[in-house]
Each structure stands twice: as structure tokens, then as C-alpha cells.
Amino acid sequence: MKNDVVTTDVVIVGGGLAGLAAACYLARGGASVQLYEKSARLGGRRRPRPLMAII
Ligand SMILES: Cc1cc2nc3c(=O)[nH]c(=O)nc-3n(C[C@H](O)[C@H](O)[C@H](O)COP(=O)(O)OP(=O)(O)OC[C@H]3O[C@@H](n4cnc5c(N)ncnc54)[C@H](O)[C@@H]3O)c2cc1C
């Protein structure tokens, strides 16, 4: 197996709200960030809903 060396300041596991927010703030602060998400979409358990379904 090939040994790939990852050079990044921060690795974030999970692209839910917490992971996305952390990645955003870290990148804004100048850090290099790699984010890994296991599912096909970002956002985690949060799902957008039509406004009328909430009211
Ligand atoms: C059942 C449930 C339903 C909810 N529905 C809503 C909603 O409809 N609307 C709303 O606004 N809020 C909703 N919430 C609240 C909302 O989910 C949370 O406030 C918010 O999503 C938490 O964000 P988080 O990043 O901490 O975790 P999560 O949203 O759980 O994100 C974690 C992420 O990490 C990923 N992950 C986990 N393990 C790995 C791994 N080994 N490798 C790579 N990626 C990994 C997951 O796939 C996921 O994307 C719900 C909460 C629950 C428990």
C-alpha cells in the first residue's frame, strides 16, 4: 500500500453543522483544512424544510 502523506493544519471528520462551521472559521483564520464526510451530502442531520411545513 502506498503511503500518502497528508499535509494540512486541521482534519475535520464530519460535514455536519459543527464540522462546516469549524472548517469555515479555521479557513478564514488562514489554516489549511481537510474535511471528510461519509455521506453523499453536507449538512449532517439538518434538513431544510419548506416554511409552511413549520408554521
Ligand atoms: C434525528 C434528528 C433530526 C434532526 N432534524 C433536524 C432538522 O430537520 N432541521 C434542523 O435544523 N435540525 C435538525 N436536527 C438538529 C441538527 O441535526 C443538529 O443541531 C445539528 O445537525 C448537529 O450538527 P453536528 O455537526 O454536531 O452533527 P451532525 O449533523 O450529526 O453531523 C455529523 C456529520 O458527521 C458525519 N460523520 C459521522 N461519522 C463520520 C465518519 N466516520 N467519517 C466521515 N463523516 C462522518 C455524518 O455523516 C454527519 O454528516 C435534528 C437532530 C436529530 C437528532
The ligand as an SDF file (V2000), in Angstrom:
LIG
                    3D

 53 58  0  0  0  0  0  0  0  0999 V2000
  -32.9830   12.8650   14.4360 C   0  0  0  0  0  0  0  0  0  0  0  0
  -32.5980   14.3330   14.3200 C   0  0  0  0  0  0  0  0  0  0  0  0
  -33.2070   15.0890   13.3190 C   0  0  0  0  0  0  0  0  0  0  0  0
  -32.9070   16.4680   13.2010 C   0  0  0  0  0  0  0  0  0  0  0  0
  -33.5200   17.1720   12.2100 N   0  0  0  0  0  0  0  0  0  0  0  0
  -33.2460   18.4920   12.0590 C   0  0  0  0  0  0  0  0  0  0  0  0
  -33.8460   19.2550   11.0140 C   0  0  0  0  0  0  0  0  0  0  0  0
  -34.6490   18.7520   10.2220 O   0  0  0  0  0  0  0  0  0  0  0  0
  -33.5360   20.5810   10.9110 N   0  0  0  0  0  0  0  0  0  0  0  0
  -32.6570   21.1780   11.7650 C   0  0  0  0  0  0  0  0  0  0  0  0
  -32.4060   22.3840   11.6430 O   0  0  0  0  0  0  0  0  0  0  0  0
  -32.0590   20.4830   12.7530 N   0  0  0  0  0  0  0  0  0  0  0  0
  -32.3370   19.1640   12.9350 C   0  0  0  0  0  0  0  0  0  0  0  0
  -31.7470   18.4630   13.9670 N   0  0  0  0  0  0  0  0  0  0  0  0
  -30.7840   19.1490   14.8120 C   0  0  0  0  0  0  0  0  0  0  0  0
  -29.4780   19.2020   13.9950 C   0  0  0  0  0  0  0  0  0  0  0  0
  -29.2690   17.9460   13.4120 O   0  0  0  0  0  0  0  0  0  0  0  0
  -28.3140   19.4370   14.8830 C   0  0  0  0  0  0  0  0  0  0  0  0
  -28.4570   20.6160   15.6430 O   0  0  0  0  0  0  0  0  0  0  0  0
  -27.0300   19.5790   14.0110 C   0  0  0  0  0  0  0  0  0  0  0  0
  -27.1780   18.8860   12.7940 O   0  0  0  0  0  0  0  0  0  0  0  0
  -25.8590   18.9960   14.7400 C   0  0  0  0  0  0  0  0  0  0  0  0
  -24.7300   19.1820   13.8990 O   0  0  0  0  0  0  0  0  0  0  0  0
  -23.4130   18.3380   14.1270 P   0  0  0  0  0  0  0  0  0  0  0  0
  -22.4410   18.8290   13.0920 O   0  0  0  0  0  0  0  0  0  0  0  0
  -22.9910   18.3940   15.5440 O   0  0  0  0  0  0  0  0  0  0  0  0
  -23.8130   16.8060   13.9000 O   0  0  0  0  0  0  0  0  0  0  0  0
  -24.4510   16.0770   12.6350 P   0  0  0  0  0  0  0  0  0  0  0  0
  -25.4630   16.9380   11.9640 O   0  0  0  0  0  0  0  0  0  0  0  0
  -24.8800   14.7470   13.1440 O   0  0  0  0  0  0  0  0  0  0  0  0
  -23.2320   15.8890   11.6330 O   0  0  0  0  0  0  0  0  0  0  0  0
  -22.2520   14.8930   11.7980 C   0  0  0  0  0  0  0  0  0  0  0  0
  -21.7120   14.5490   10.4080 C   0  0  0  0  0  0  0  0  0  0  0  0
  -20.6020   13.6870   10.5550 O   0  0  0  0  0  0  0  0  0  0  0  0
  -20.6740   12.6880    9.5580 C   0  0  0  0  0  0  0  0  0  0  0  0
  -19.9000   11.5600   10.0290 N   0  0  0  0  0  0  0  0  0  0  0  0
  -20.1310   10.7660   11.1080 C   0  0  0  0  0  0  0  0  0  0  0  0
  -19.1790    9.8400   11.2230 N   0  0  0  0  0  0  0  0  0  0  0  0
  -18.3170   10.0540   10.2030 C   0  0  0  0  0  0  0  0  0  0  0  0
  -17.1220    9.4070    9.7920 C   0  0  0  0  0  0  0  0  0  0  0  0
  -16.6140    8.3500   10.4590 N   0  0  0  0  0  0  0  0  0  0  0  0
  -16.4850    9.8820    8.7000 N   0  0  0  0  0  0  0  0  0  0  0  0
  -16.9780   10.9360    7.9960 C   0  0  0  0  0  0  0  0  0  0  0  0
  -18.1060   11.5920    8.3460 N   0  0  0  0  0  0  0  0  0  0  0  0
  -18.7590   11.1480    9.4380 C   0  0  0  0  0  0  0  0  0  0  0  0
  -22.1560   12.4060    9.4190 C   0  0  0  0  0  0  0  0  0  0  0  0
  -22.4560   11.8040    8.1780 O   0  0  0  0  0  0  0  0  0  0  0  0
  -22.7270   13.8200    9.5210 C   0  0  0  0  0  0  0  0  0  0  0  0
  -22.8060   14.4570    8.2680 O   0  0  0  0  0  0  0  0  0  0  0  0
  -32.0110   17.0950   14.1050 C   0  0  0  0  0  0  0  0  0  0  0  0
  -31.3820   16.2940   15.0960 C   0  0  0  0  0  0  0  0  0  0  0  0
  -31.6740   14.9400   15.2010 C   0  0  0  0  0  0  0  0  0  0  0  0
  -31.0050   14.1040   16.2850 C   0  0  0  0  0  0  0  0  0  0  0  0
  1  2  1  0
  2  3  1  0
  2 52  2  0
  3  4  2  0
  4  5  1  0
  4 50  1  0
  5  6  2  0
  6  7  1  0
  6 13  1  0
  7  8  2  0
  7  9  1  0
  9 10  1  0
 10 11  2  0
 10 12  1  0
 12 13  2  0
 13 14  1  0
 14 15  1  0
 14 50  1  0
 15 16  1  0
 16 17  1  0
 16 18  1  0
 18 19  1  0
 18 20  1  0
 20 21  1  0
 20 22  1  0
 22 23  1  0
 23 24  1  0
 24 25  2  0
 24 26  1  0
 24 27  1  0
 27 28  1  0
 28 29  2  0
 28 30  1  0
 28 31  1  0
 31 32  1  0
 32 33  1  0
 33 34  1  0
 33 48  1  0
 34 35  1  0
 35 36  1  0
 35 46  1  0
 36 37  1  0
 36 45  1  0
 37 38  2  0
 38 39  1  0
 39 40  1  0
 39 45  2  0
 40 41  1  0
 40 42  2  0
 42 43  1  0
 43 44  2  0
 44 45  1  0
 46 47  1  0
 46 48  1  0
 48 49  1  0
 50 51  2  0
 51 52  1  0
 52 53  1  0
M  END
$$$$
